[in-house]
């Protein structure tokens, strides 16, 4: 300091000596935080030297003082400091102690509040109520002084007491006015300076917390948002608090500007809040201002209350409309999922509940409730007292299952989705797992619609004894084969599976205990017994048992009846067996069958055909799958291609909807043609049915053109033993001596199929819906259907009348049933030559009528 050049000081009398700042590679020289950090690291001597100023010599001698440093609290925002200091290297060639200088650059002003400002605010907040309190205490002490003086000056007691009361009352109104004024100003102060509160706290604690934090206003707003989001009654509580605060605050304000007591002021405040017109009669400027303000707040509160009530009502209506409310039912049928089979399923369940006056069906699907109800309304079907309740939700969520009272349902039906087979079965498996996880347990059984037979064991393994599976693809495939070998069988299965006509029932009848089965067979005037549920064998169902089987205690009877309450055992009728033709079943002849299309379970269908057909039969497979891949797919499906003994596979590649490809086939030589729902389009019901119908029409047209050139001797030999069966011959001639079976997925396509004069058809979705409804009503029926659809055991057959009677013989139906027992068959119905449909379980079984050899009978017989 003492060695500085005097000339340089004269030239620059007010120049401040500033130490050169070291550069830093980690921070920019323009960073204000880096600048302050460097200044804090300077030593005490350097700070003292730095803070000294050169005083001009011409002003005389002076003492050197050190400038007091003022540490300002850090700014809450990361904005730069008011001045930007840029170090500039010194370009002077002379040896100077100043190596660099700082150029002060102007910066936009930043209004950083001073600590004195914060201190002033705190002082106002604390001292204002305190001064009012001291004023109140002074008035109280003065009042006590006047009371003491009353003991000596009783004459002036009334005057001083009234004065003290007026003074005290006036003071409390002033205090109320201050409180009201302070309460009005407090929100504005908090909104303006709430973010500075943490900095004030740090200043009072003398801590330097430079950590970046969320502003306090944002934190408060976030806490309020969370409070309203978590607690459902937060809005009501907030409205109640606002109402009480407005009444209290308004009463305090009225007490400050009027001469009424505080209780009266509160009551007037409530009337202003409840009715905005009550302030019209007020007098005085202050009272009118306060009353108008309270009335305005009351209108706002009641508007908020009206909005909350409106929102609550709308939310409740939307909950009902969207199907979110809970279903409180018992002994209802629960359907999980949504598919094209739902319409037919609802129809069958409604018919089944007709005898009990209707029931309740609950549908839980991921569709919207309005859409489900609209689709059900489009069915235009009379549900006959049955209520259908729709709920929107996922069967995979336990909360949604609980919402539809899954534990109290008497039957649960899990529908297959419209996805491919593996995805649909995987979803069904997850639904079964969800059902097994219901804590309350399941009262009823579960019927699961499966898409692939290979996935059935896994679902049964998970579900246990409560699970009954219906493999839709497998059922339809087996049924198509049976209908192809026996035309007219599809109509019979529709009558038996549906609830509109006769169906299967199992019931306990103590009246028939001790009777042999041949007597039980003719003991029911309004039903036809078909089997026995043996109690001693664990409830095993035996279809078509021996005549010598004697019913024991606990055994139940399997019958075909119109309804479960329409039949009962009666006295044994008089029957005459008489003499009848002893014609054996005709031998099987080789057949030629065509498959148009490719199904997932086509390997299972081939195995069924292998069991049904005679040796030497041919199966032609016509589809778009390359021939090299077919054998691989069949082997992967479990079929031993080289182990087939009765049928020979013939492969042809082509598109079944292209006429040129179909004309390459010998369509006039096939005994049966099965048009399958192709695997490539089975996800689209409309597309699949369109292809099936187009293939059907093309085959019919090609056959009709080739008919004049067809060798008449090449007609099928399958029905050579049925020389008098006009109905079966008619079914053959309907499609140019080839029985055409078309797999139809949509019930609306049924009318188109009938117009096309198809020989026979299979209504896939409707038949599967019937089977699901029947198993849902009684899970034991699933054992019966599994045996009747299998290639082994008993099956449904159509037999000619020449097996049981002579032409024009007069017999009752009981007589024919007894003769059928001689062939180990159960006759369940008939179709006369002049009738269009077969009659299952005829009503007047004991009334004789004449029979023709052109009639046919429907029987349950042992398979070959």
GIKA-V655174 format. One record per residue. N is the residue number from 1. SS is DSSP state (~ for helix, > for strand, _ for the rest). NEAR is the number of other ideal C-beta (glycine too) atoms within 12 Angstrom. Layout:
n | ss | near
N | SS | NEAR
N | SS | NEAR
This chain:
n | ss | near
1 | _ | 15
2 | _ | 8
3 | _ | 8
4 | _ | 20
5 | _ | 18
6 | ~ | 13
7 | ~ | 11
8 | ~ | 19
9 | ~ | 22
10 | ~ | 15
11 | ~ | 13
12 | _ | 19
13 | _ | 17
14 | _ | 15
15 | _ | 22
16 | > | 20
17 | _ | 26
18 | _ | 29
19 | _ | 26
20 | _ | 22
21 | _ | 29
22 | _ | 19
23 | _ | 17
24 | _ | 17
25 | _ | 8
26 | _ | 11
27 | _ | 17
28 | _ | 17
29 | _ | 25
30 | _ | 20
31 | _ | 21
32 | ~ | 26
33 | ~ | 23
34 | ~ | 24
35 | ~ | 28
36 | ~ | 23
37 | ~ | 18
38 | ~ | 25
39 | ~ | 24
40 | ~ | 17
41 | _ | 16
42 | _ | 22
43 | _ | 12
44 | ~ | 13
45 | ~ | 13
46 | ~ | 19
47 | ~ | 20
48 | ~ | 19
49 | ~ | 22
50 | ~ | 24
51 | ~ | 21
52 | _ | 23
53 | > | 23
54 | _ | 23
55 | _ | 18
56 | _ | 16
57 | ~ | 15
58 | ~ | 11
59 | ~ | 10
60 | _ | 8
61 | _ | 9
62 | _ | 13
63 | _ | 9
64 | _ | 15
65 | _ | 11
66 | _ | 15
67 | _ | 13
68 | _ | 8
69 | _ | 15
70 | _ | 10
71 | _ | 15
72 | _ | 20
73 | _ | 27
74 | _ | 25
75 | _ | 22
76 | _ | 28
77 | _ | 16
78 | _ | 14
79 | _ | 17
80 | _ | 22
81 | _ | 26
82 | _ | 18
83 | _ | 18
84 | > | 22
85 | > | 28
86 | > | 20
87 | > | 27
88 | > | 19
89 | > | 16
90 | _ | 18
91 | _ | 11
92 | _ | 14
93 | _ | 6
94 | _ | 12
95 | _ | 10
96 | _ | 18
97 | _ | 20
98 | _ | 24
99 | _ | 20
100 | > | 23
101 | > | 24
102 | > | 26
103 | > | 16
104 | > | 16
105 | > | 16
106 | _ | 10
107 | _ | 16
108 | _ | 12
109 | _ | 10
110 | _ | 18
111 | _ | 11
112 | _ | 21
113 | _ | 22
114 | _ | 17
115 | ~ | 21
116 | ~ | 14
117 | ~ | 20
118 | ~ | 26
119 | ~ | 17
120 | ~ | 18
121 | ~ | 25
122 | ~ | 21
123 | ~ | 15
124 | ~ | 21
125 | ~ | 21
126 | ~ | 15
127 | ~ | 17
128 | ~ | 24
129 | ~ | 20
130 | ~ | 16
131 | ~ | 19
132 | ~ | 25
133 | ~ | 20
134 | ~ | 16
135 | ~ | 22
136 | ~ | 26
137 | ~ | 17
138 | ~ | 17
139 | ~ | 27
140 | ~ | 20
141 | ~ | 18
142 | ~ | 21
143 | ~ | 25
144 | ~ | 17
145 | ~ | 17
146 | ~ | 27
147 | ~ | 21
148 | ~ | 15
149 | ~ | 20
150 | ~ | 21
151 | _ | 13
152 | _ | 12
153 | _ | 15
154 | ~ | 13
155 | ~ | 11
156 | ~ | 16
157 | ~ | 18
158 | ~ | 14
159 | ~ | 16
160 | ~ | 25
161 | ~ | 20
162 | ~ | 16
163 | ~ | 22
164 | ~ | 27
165 | ~ | 20
166 | ~ | 18
167 | ~ | 24
168 | ~ | 26
169 | ~ | 24
170 | ~ | 20
171 | ~ | 27
172 | ~ | 26
173 | ~ | 30
174 | ~ | 23
175 | ~ | 29
176 | ~ | 32
177 | ~ | 25
178 | ~ | 27
179 | ~ | 26
180 | ~ | 30
181 | ~ | 22
182 | ~ | 26
183 | ~ | 24
184 | ~ | 18
185 | ~ | 19
186 | ~ | 21
187 | ~ | 13
188 | ~ | 13
189 | ~ | 20
190 | ~ | 19
191 | ~ | 17
192 | ~ | 16
193 | ~ | 27
194 | ~ | 23
195 | ~ | 23
196 | ~ | 30
197 | ~ | 27
198 | ~ | 27
199 | ~ | 32
200 | ~ | 29
201 | ~ | 17
202 | ~ | 22
203 | ~ | 25
204 | ~ | 15
205 | ~ | 12
206 | _ | 12
207 | _ | 16
208 | _ | 16
209 | _ | 17
210 | _ | 18
211 | _ | 12
212 | _ | 13
213 | _ | 19
214 | _ | 15
215 | _ | 20
216 | ~ | 22
217 | ~ | 20
218 | ~ | 15
219 | ~ | 17
220 | ~ | 18
221 | ~ | 17
222 | ~ | 15
223 | ~ | 16
224 | ~ | 17
225 | ~ | 14
226 | ~ | 13
227 | ~ | 17
228 | ~ | 18
229 | ~ | 12
230 | ~ | 11
231 | _ | 14
232 | _ | 14
233 | _ | 15
234 | ~ | 19
235 | ~ | 23
236 | ~ | 20
237 | ~ | 16
238 | ~ | 20
239 | ~ | 26
240 | ~ | 18
241 | ~ | 18
242 | ~ | 25
243 | ~ | 26
244 | ~ | 20
245 | ~ | 20
246 | ~ | 34
247 | ~ | 28
248 | ~ | 26
249 | ~ | 34
250 | ~ | 44
251 | ~ | 34
252 | ~ | 34
253 | ~ | 38
254 | ~ | 45
255 | ~ | 34
256 | ~ | 34
257 | ~ | 31
258 | _ | 31
259 | _ | 18
260 | _ | 25
261 | _ | 17
262 | ~ | 24
263 | ~ | 14
264 | ~ | 16
265 | ~ | 33
266 | ~ | 26
267 | ~ | 20
268 | ~ | 34
269 | ~ | 41
270 | ~ | 26
271 | ~ | 26
272 | ~ | 38
273 | ~ | 36
274 | ~ | 24
275 | _ | 19
276 | _ | 22
277 | _ | 16
278 | ~ | 22
279 | ~ | 30
280 | ~ | 14
281 | ~ | 14
282 | _ | 26
283 | _ | 13
284 | _ | 16
285 | ~ | 12
286 | ~ | 21
287 | ~ | 27
288 | ~ | 21
289 | ~ | 21
290 | ~ | 35
291 | ~ | 35
292 | ~ | 24
293 | ~ | 28
294 | ~ | 41
295 | ~ | 31
296 | ~ | 20
297 | ~ | 31
298 | ~ | 32
299 | ~ | 22
300 | ~ | 20
301 | ~ | 30
302 | ~ | 23
303 | ~ | 17
304 | ~ | 23
305 | ~ | 23
306 | ~ | 15
307 | ~ | 17
308 | ~ | 24
309 | ~ | 17
310 | ~ | 14
311 | ~ | 18
312 | ~ | 19
313 | ~ | 14
314 | ~ | 15
315 | ~ | 18
316 | ~ | 15
317 | ~ | 14
318 | ~ | 18
319 | ~ | 18
320 | ~ | 21
321 | ~ | 20
322 | _ | 22
323 | _ | 29
324 | _ | 23
325 | _ | 23
326 | _ | 22
327 | _ | 33
328 | _ | 14
329 | _ | 25
330 | _ | 18
331 | _ | 19
332 | _ | 35
333 | > | 44
334 | > | 49
335 | > | 44
336 | > | 45
337 | _ | 36
338 | _ | 33
339 | _ | 38
340 | _ | 35
341 | _ | 39
342 | ~ | 40
343 | ~ | 33
344 | ~ | 36
345 | ~ | 51
346 | ~ | 44
347 | ~ | 33
348 | ~ | 42
349 | ~ | 45
350 | ~ | 35
351 | ~ | 33
352 | ~ | 39
353 | _ | 32
354 | ~ | 24
355 | ~ | 22
356 | ~ | 20
357 | _ | 13
358 | _ | 21
359 | _ | 33
360 | > | 33
361 | > | 41
362 | > | 43
363 | > | 41
364 | > | 45
365 | > | 36
366 | _ | 27
367 | _ | 27
368 | _ | 20
369 | ~ | 30
370 | ~ | 17
371 | ~ | 20
372 | ~ | 34
373 | ~ | 23
374 | ~ | 13
375 | ~ | 23
376 | ~ | 30
377 | ~ | 16
378 | _ | 14
379 | _ | 22
380 | _ | 10
381 | _ | 22
382 | _ | 13
383 | _ | 27
384 | _ | 23
385 | _ | 19
386 | _ | 31
387 | > | 23
388 | > | 36
389 | > | 34
390 | > | 37
391 | > | 42
392 | > | 32
393 | _ | 35
394 | _ | 24
395 | _ | 42
396 | _ | 26
397 | _ | 23
398 | ~ | 22
399 | ~ | 20
400 | ~ | 30
401 | ~ | 37
402 | ~ | 26
403 | ~ | 28
404 | _ | 40
405 | _ | 31
406 | ~ | 44
407 | ~ | 27
408 | ~ | 27
409 | _ | 40
410 | _ | 31
411 | > | 38
412 | > | 46
413 | > | 51
414 | > | 49
415 | _ | 44
416 | _ | 44
417 | _ | 34
418 | _ | 27
419 | _ | 19
420 | _ | 22
421 | ~ | 30
422 | ~ | 19
423 | ~ | 18
424 | ~ | 32
425 | ~ | 34
426 | ~ | 24
427 | ~ | 33
428 | ~ | 45
429 | ~ | 33
430 | ~ | 27
431 | ~ | 44
432 | ~ | 38
433 | ~ | 26
434 | ~ | 31
435 | ~ | 43
436 | ~ | 26
437 | _ | 23
438 | _ | 31
439 | _ | 14
440 | _ | 15
441 | _ | 14
442 | _ | 28
443 | _ | 23
444 | _ | 30
445 | > | 30
446 | > | 45
447 | > | 48
448 | > | 45
449 | > | 48
450 | > | 42
451 | _ | 43
452 | _ | 34
453 | ~ | 36
454 | ~ | 22
455 | ~ | 33
456 | ~ | 33
457 | ~ | 17
458 | ~ | 23
459 | ~ | 38
460 | ~ | 24
461 | ~ | 16
462 | ~ | 27
463 | ~ | 32
464 | ~ | 16
465 | ~ | 14
466 | ~ | 26
467 | > | 35
468 | > | 37
469 | > | 42
470 | > | 43
471 | > | 41
472 | ~ | 48
473 | ~ | 41
474 | ~ | 38
475 | ~ | 42
476 | ~ | 47
477 | ~ | 40
478 | ~ | 41
479 | ~ | 44
480 | ~ | 49
481 | ~ | 43
482 | ~ | 38
483 | ~ | 41
484 | ~ | 47
485 | ~ | 41
486 | _ | 39
487 | _ | 41
488 | _ | 39
489 | ~ | 42
490 | ~ | 41
491 | ~ | 36
492 | ~ | 39
493 | ~ | 42
494 | ~ | 36
495 | ~ | 30
496 | ~ | 41
497 | ~ | 45
498 | _ | 34
499 | _ | 39
500 | _ | 24
501 | _ | 30
502 | _ | 35
503 | > | 42
504 | > | 48
505 | > | 39
506 | > | 35
507 | > | 28
508 | > | 23
509 | _ | 29
510 | ~ | 17
511 | ~ | 19
512 | ~ | 34
513 | _ | 22
514 | _ | 17
515 | _ | 28
516 | > | 23
517 | ~ | 32
518 | ~ | 30
519 | ~ | 30
520 | ~ | 38
521 | _ | 44
522 | _ | 37
523 | _ | 33
524 | > | 37
525 | _ | 27
526 | _ | 26
527 | > | 40
528 | > | 44
529 | > | 47
530 | > | 44
531 | > | 38
532 | > | 40
533 | > | 35
534 | > | 25
535 | _ | 20
536 | _ | 17
537 | _ | 15
538 | _ | 11
539 | _ | 20
540 | > | 20
541 | > | 33
542 | > | 30
543 | > | 39
544 | _ | 37
545 | _ | 32
546 | _ | 18
547 | _ | 25
548 | _ | 13
549 | _ | 27
550 | > | 21
551 | _ | 35
552 | _ | 21
553 | _ | 15
554 | _ | 18
555 | _ | 33
556 | > | 31
557 | > | 42
558 | > | 45
559 | > | 43
560 | > | 44
561 | > | 34
562 | _ | 31
563 | _ | 27
564 | _ | 28
565 | _ | 14
566 | _ | 22
567 | _ | 27
568 | _ | 22
569 | > | 28
570 | _ | 20
571 | _ | 15
572 | _ | 21
573 | _ | 24
574 | _ | 13
575 | _ | 25
576 | _ | 18
577 | _ | 21
578 | _ | 20
579 | _ | 14
580 | _ | 25
581 | _ | 20
582 | _ | 13
583 | _ | 22
584 | _ | 12
585 | _ | 21
586 | _ | 20
587 | _ | 13
588 | _ | 23
589 | _ | 21
590 | _ | 20
591 | _ | 33
592 | > | 35
593 | > | 43
594 | > | 41
595 | > | 42
596 | > | 43
597 | _ | 38
598 | _ | 37
599 | _ | 41
600 | _ | 37
601 | _ | 37
602 | ~ | 38
603 | ~ | 35
604 | ~ | 32
605 | ~ | 41
606 | ~ | 41
607 | ~ | 32
608 | ~ | 36
609 | ~ | 40
610 | ~ | 27
611 | ~ | 27
612 | ~ | 34
613 | _ | 33
614 | _ | 25
615 | _ | 17
616 | _ | 17
617 | > | 34
618 | > | 28
619 | > | 41
620 | > | 33
621 | > | 37
622 | > | 40
623 | > | 36
624 | _ | 25
625 | _ | 29
626 | _ | 15
627 | ~ | 20
628 | ~ | 11
629 | ~ | 16
630 | ~ | 29
631 | ~ | 21
632 | ~ | 15
633 | ~ | 26
634 | ~ | 32
635 | ~ | 16
636 | ~ | 15
637 | _ | 24
638 | _ | 17
639 | _ | 27
640 | _ | 16
641 | ~ | 25
642 | ~ | 11
643 | ~ | 15
644 | _ | 23
645 | _ | 17
646 | _ | 27
647 | > | 32
648 | > | 24
649 | > | 30
650 | > | 22
651 | > | 27
652 | > | 28
653 | > | 22
654 | _ | 28
655 | _ | 25
656 | _ | 45
657 | _ | 29
658 | _ | 20
659 | ~ | 21
660 | ~ | 13
661 | ~ | 22
662 | ~ | 34
663 | _ | 21
664 | _ | 17
665 | _ | 34
666 | _ | 26
667 | ~ | 39
668 | ~ | 31
669 | ~ | 27
670 | _ | 41
671 | _ | 40
672 | > | 42
673 | > | 46
674 | > | 49
675 | > | 52
676 | _ | 44
677 | _ | 46
678 | _ | 33
679 | ~ | 26
680 | ~ | 22
681 | ~ | 29
682 | _ | 35
683 | _ | 24
684 | _ | 19
685 | ~ | 26
686 | ~ | 21
687 | ~ | 20
688 | ~ | 34
689 | ~ | 35
690 | ~ | 26
691 | ~ | 36
692 | ~ | 43
693 | ~ | 35
694 | ~ | 29
695 | ~ | 44
696 | ~ | 42
697 | ~ | 28
698 | ~ | 31
699 | ~ | 42
700 | ~ | 32
701 | ~ | 21
702 | ~ | 32
703 | ~ | 34
704 | ~ | 21
705 | ~ | 18
706 | ~ | 24
707 | ~ | 20
708 | ~ | 11
709 | ~ | 14
710 | _ | 21
711 | _ | 13
712 | ~ | 12
713 | ~ | 9
714 | ~ | 17
715 | _ | 23
716 | _ | 33
717 | _ | 22
718 | _ | 34
719 | _ | 32
720 | _ | 18
721 | _ | 20
722 | _ | 31
723 | _ | 17
724 | _ | 26
725 | _ | 32
726 | ~ | 24
727 | ~ | 39
728 | ~ | 35
729 | ~ | 26
730 | ~ | 24
731 | ~ | 38
732 | ~ | 31
733 | ~ | 21
734 | _ | 25
735 | _ | 38
736 | _ | 32
737 | _ | 36
738 | _ | 44
739 | > | 45
740 | > | 45
741 | > | 48
742 | > | 46
743 | > | 51
744 | > | 41
745 | _ | 43
746 | _ | 29
747 | ~ | 33
748 | ~ | 23
749 | ~ | 34
750 | ~ | 27
751 | ~ | 16
752 | ~ | 23
753 | ~ | 33
754 | ~ | 21
755 | ~ | 14
756 | _ | 28
757 | _ | 22
758 | _ | 37
759 | _ | 41
760 | > | 44
761 | > | 46
762 | > | 45
763 | > | 41
764 | ~ | 44
765 | ~ | 40
766 | ~ | 37
767 | ~ | 45
768 | ~ | 46
769 | ~ | 43
770 | ~ | 42
771 | ~ | 48
772 | ~ | 50
773 | ~ | 44
774 | ~ | 42
775 | ~ | 42
776 | ~ | 42
777 | ~ | 38
778 | _ | 30
779 | _ | 34
780 | _ | 25
781 | ~ | 39
782 | ~ | 33
783 | ~ | 29
784 | ~ | 38
785 | ~ | 41
786 | ~ | 29
787 | ~ | 28
788 | ~ | 42
789 | ~ | 38
790 | _ | 28
791 | _ | 28
792 | _ | 17
793 | _ | 24
794 | > | 32
795 | > | 39
796 | > | 47
797 | > | 35
798 | > | 39
799 | > | 42
800 | > | 37
801 | ~ | 40
802 | ~ | 29
803 | ~ | 34
804 | _ | 37
805 | _ | 38
806 | _ | 23
807 | _ | 20
808 | _ | 14
809 | _ | 25
810 | > | 17
811 | > | 34
812 | _ | 30
813 | ~ | 37
814 | ~ | 34
815 | ~ | 31
816 | ~ | 44
817 | ~ | 42
818 | ~ | 31
819 | ~ | 39
820 | ~ | 38
821 | ~ | 33
822 | ~ | 23
823 | _ | 28
824 | _ | 23
825 | > | 34
826 | > | 45
827 | > | 47
828 | > | 46
829 | > | 41
830 | > | 38
831 | > | 36
832 | _ | 24
833 | _ | 24
834 | _ | 13
835 | _ | 19
836 | _ | 13
837 | _ | 20
838 | _ | 36
839 | > | 31
840 | > | 38
841 | _ | 37
842 | _ | 33
843 | _ | 21
844 | _ | 15
845 | _ | 33
846 | _ | 25
847 | _ | 16
848 | _ | 21
849 | > | 23
850 | > | 20
851 | _ | 33
852 | _ | 28
853 | _ | 27
854 | _ | 28
855 | _ | 40
856 | > | 43
857 | > | 43
858 | > | 44
859 | > | 40
860 | > | 41
861 | > | 29
862 | > | 22
863 | _ | 26
864 | _ | 20
